[in-house]
């Protein structure tokens, strides 16, 4: 049997997992390319030269999953230190706990409700006239009522997505729980952590096999010769692959304003800002993502959201009606291709957490003989 040759477009988690799995289980040659000057995609981390703080260059990434296979897999490439993400939110000069929990409810309404009392209280506030929510705003109103919605979701969501929440699908809000206890863990998943040496170190180990050749600063487009490969794994934007023949899919992107300071700036890893008058959506202070380290100085980033332009990095797929229609056309084109696999959030135009990306890549490689 001849040695297989694989091309992998993208050195984020999708591409890196496929490369690692193929190299460890098959006799093959693997060529990984990425248009950026580094591996790791949006999970790329590096130490800030001035402060020594490990920085998540494309925004915070806290690994969380309920998939033991995925958790065990990522732990093969680096120590995952337990980390609980306790997000705070500022609204009209007050700091509250997120996601909405018993502390948030009691603080916001000036009460001392117990769990059952709080549940009954929120049920009274909920808009019972909404039977089947048709958008984000209706979903929130049905769950928590007008006051909590306008305080903690309306302004933040409008800044994050650049439109009225009533224009967004209801499904977006299903990711944000409401709790009737004092649990302020942002995630529900039982397995949570951050790599002790940063995410980049994990990618380096994934891609270290001698059968893997890596080339950065290399863009994949229609002129790229794929004739010598038995299979191509593509993790870039699906619309870019087809040269936007049906139009661009819409995304929101983010950009960051960097600041340095002495000591501790905000006392927490992530603080959201709900007021529309404040232009940024949140501030993340990266020394708090590594509480096992000590740093005299600190570095923090104000995060802003905007519509994605051609030169921007796409972050969050908007998946509006027009987008889904275009996506269907692109997916029909993918079906016509032979020996191509599209995977990952950009190639499938889905919102995916890191553990979803890894799980999908593991499953795909299992199907390769």
N, C-alpha and C positions, 0 to 999 in steps of 0.2 A: 504494500500500500504506500503510495507516494505521500510525502509530508505535506500537510495542508498549509495554506497561506491565508492569513486573515488580516483584514484591514479594520481598524477600530477608529472611528472619527469621534474624538472627544476623550479627554483624560479626567473627567469627573468621576463620580461614583459608578455610573452605569458602565462607562468604558473600562475603568480600572478593574471592576469586579469581573467583567467578561474576560479581560486580558489575564488576570490572575488565575481564574478558573480554567481557561483553555490551556494556559502554560503548565499548570500543575497536573492536568488530567490527559493531555493529548500531546503527541509528537507533532509540533507545528512551529511555524514562524509567524510572529505577530508584529504588525506594524501599527503603532498608536500615534496619531497625530492630534494636535490641538492648536487652534489659532492664537491662543494666548501664550505669553512667555513663561507660563508655569503650569504645573499639574494641579489637580484638585478642583477645577471648576470654581463654583461659588463657595466651596468649602475650604478654599485655600487659606492657610494661616501662616503668619511669620511674625517674628519678634520686632517690635518697634525699636529702632536704633537708639533713640534718645532715652526711653524709659525702661526698656527691657521687657515690657509687657507683651504677652502673646496676643496678637490682634487677629480677629476674624475679619479679613479684608473686605468681604462682601456682606457683612452683617452677621449677627449672632447665629450660631448653629449649635443647639443643644440636642444631642442624640437621645431619642426616646423611642421605645418600641415595646410591643407585647409579643413580639416574635422571637422566641428563644434561639432559633436557628440563626437569625440575623444578628442577634446580640453576641452569640458565641463566635460567629464569623468575624465580626469587626474586632473582637477582642484578641483574635489571633495576630493582629498586626500592631497592637499597642495597648497599653493599659488604659482602660476607661475608668476614670475616677468618678464616683457617684456625685451627681450635681442636681440640685432641685432649683428649678427656675421659678422664682417668686417675683412676679411682675407687679409693679405699682402703677397707678394712673393718677394724673393730676387733673382735677376739674374745678374751675373757679377758685383756685388758690388752696384747695384741700387735696391731700394725698390719700388715695383709697387703694384697697387690695383688689387684685384681679387674678383669675376670673371672679365674677360676682359671687360672693360667698356670704355666710352669715355675718361676718364682720363688716363687709361692705354694706349690706342691707341695714344693719343696726346703726352704723355710723352715718349713712346717708340720710336716714329718716329720723335719727335721734332717738332710737328705741333700744330695748334690751330683750328682744324676742328670742325665744328658744327655737330649736329647729322646726317643730310642728307649727308654732305660732307664725314663724317667718314664711313657711310654705303656704299657710292659709292667707296670710297678708298679701303675698305676691299673687296668689290666685285671684284675689279681689281686685288687684290693680290690672291684671291681664285683660286684654281686649277680647272678650268672648264672642264678639260679633264676627271675628275673623275665623272662619272654619278651615279653609285651605289657603295658607299664605301664598301669595303670588310673587312676592319679592322680599328682599332683605328687611325692609322696614316693617312690613306686615308680620314677618316671622318674629321680629323682636317684640313688636307690640303684643302679639299673641302670647309670647313667653313671659314678658316682664312688665308690660305696660309702658305708658308714655314717659314717665319721669326718669326711670332708669335708662330707658332707651336713649333719650335726648342727652342725658348726662354722660354716658359711657360708650355709646356706639355711634350716635349720629355724626358728631364732629370728626371723630377719629376716622370713621369709615369714609366720610366725604373727602378728607385729605388723602387717605390711603388710595382710594380708587378714582378720585377726580370727577365724581359725579354724585348725584343724589342717591342715597341708599335705596330709594324706591325704584331705581333703574337696575339694581343688581339682583341676581337670583337669590332666592331664599336659602339655597343650599350652603351659601358661604357662612351663615350664622350657625349652622349645625355643628361647626367645629369648636364653638365657644360655650362651655357648660355653665350652668348656674348651680351652685351648691348650697345646701342648707345645713352646713357645718362650717367649722373654721379652717378647713383645708384650703391653703392658698398655693398649693402646688399647681403650676400653670398647666401641667400635662396630667392626663389620667393613666398613661402607660406605666407599668411597674418597673421597667428597666430604663434608667436614665443616667446619662453621664457625659463627660467631656474628655477627650483623649489627653492624657497627662502631658504629652510632648507635642500637642497640636495635631490638626488633621493632616497637614502636609506630610508628616513623618509616616502616617498610615499609608498614604498614597505611594510614598517612596518604596515601602516594603511590598506593597501589592504589585508594583511594576518592576521589581528588581530581578525577576527571572531572566536568565541569559537568552531565552528565546524571544523576549520582548524587546523590540527596538522602539525608542521613543523619539519623536521629532516635534518640537514646539515651534511656535510662530509660523505654523503651516495651515493655511486656510484650505478647506475642502470646497470645491465648486464643480461646475459642469465640466471643466477642463481637466479635472484630476483623472488620471489613468487608473482604472480599477480592473483592467483586463487580466492582470496577473494574479488576482486573488480568488480564492474559492468562495469566500463569503465576506460581506461587508456589514459591520455593525455601526449604524449611524445614530448618534445621540445629539446632533445639532437640531436647529429649528426645522420643522417639516416644511414650512413655506419657503425657507431659503434654499432647501434642497431642490425644489422645483422652480427656482428663480422667480418666486412670487407670481406665477402665471395666473393665479386666481385672486391675487391681492394679498396684502400682509395681514397676518393674524394680530390682534391687538393684545398688548401686554401693558402692565404698569411696571415701571422701573424705579429704583431708588438711587439716591446719591447722598454722600456724607460730607459733613463739615467737621473737620478734625480740630480738636483742642487738647492742649496739655495743661496740667496743673500740678501743684504740690499736694501731697497727701491723698485725701479721698474726696472726690467731687460730689457724688450723690448717694453714696452708701449702699448702692444696689446695682445689679448688673443691668437691668432694663427698667426704665420708667417711661410710660406712655403719656402723651399729652392730648387730652380730649377736646380742648377748646379750639374752635375754628380760628380764633384770633392769633393763635400760636402756629406759625407756618410749618414747623417740623412735627412729625408724628411721634417720635420717641428719641430718647437719649440712651445709648448703651456705653457703659464704662467697663472696659475689657479686663481690668485687673480682677474684677469680681467673678469672672468666668473661671479663674484659676485661684481659688481661695487658699490653696496649698502653697502658693508663692507669696513672697513679700516684696513690695516695691515702694520706694519712698515717693516717687512721682506717679502720676496717673495720666491716662489718655482716655478721652471720651469722644463720642461722635454724635452729632445731631443728624438725624436721618430725615430726609425729605423724599416725597413721592411725586412722580410725574409720569406723563404719558411717554411711552417708549418711542424714540425716534430711530432712524436707521443706524446711527452710530452708537446707540445705547445697548447695554446688556439687558436682555429681557428677563424679568423676574417672575411676575405673577400673571398667568393667563387670565384674561377677562372673561372669555367664553360667553360673549353676548350672542344674540340670535344670529347676527351676520357672521360672526366668527365660526359658529358651529356649521353654518351652511358652507363656508369656505373649507373648513376642516374636512367635511364629508367628501368634497371634491379631491382634496389632497390624499385622503385615505384611499380613495378609489385608484389614484395614480400609484400609490404604494403597492397595491395588490397586483399591479401589472409587472412589478419588478421581480426578477429572479435573483436568488442568493443575496438578498438584502434583508436585514432586520432593523427595524426602527424601534428604539427603546429610550426610556427616560422622559423627563418632563417636557423638554423642548420638542423632541421627535414625536411625542404623542399628544402634545398640547394639553397637559393635565397638571393640576397642582399635586405635587408629590413630596412627601417628607423623605428624609434621607433613608429611613428604614424601608419605605416603599420602593425606592429606587434600587436599593441593594437586593431586596427580596425578588423584585422582577428580574434583575440580571441573573441571579442565582437560578431561578426557574428556567430562564431561557437557555442557559448553558446546559442544564440537565437534559434538555431535549435534543442536544447535538450528539450524534453518535460518534 
